[in-house]
Amino acid sequence: MKKIIYTDQAPAPVGPYSQAVLMGQTLYISGQIAIDPANGQLVTDDIEAETHQVMRNLGKILKAAGCTYEHVLKCTVFVTDIALYSRINAVYAQYFDEDTAPARELVEVAHLPKYVHVEISAIAFVPQS
């Protein structure tokens, strides 16, 4: 049976979807953008701040499901400008150990929700409690 994961420590969905869905021991986290859940405002000062907020949002959802960044198996990164790749990557690398980093793709797209510059989704393994 699928279980919906929700935490008020991450932004509420901006459409008809869940923050995350747990099926068995696999967690599917919806794409996160840089909304600060404390005030609902976008964090778009620069791409580094935006990426950190996205990663913090992912981390809060992971925690709500009983896991950490170490449990992430795969991420999908969407960017509106491939020229931002190295700057996004530098922030992203702070959340994952290079030797055990998840699989990933990074794709340039024309637009993202709320016209942000980066969105990241993830699939994680949730250990049995």
Buried (B, 14 or more C-beta within 10 A) or exposed (E): EEEEBEBEBBBEEEEEEBBBBBEEEEBBBBBBBBBEBEEEEBBBEEBBEBBBBBBBBBBBBBBBBBBEBBBBEEBBBBBBEEEBBEBBEEBBEEBBEEEEBBEBEBEEEEEBEEEBBBBBBBBBEBEEE
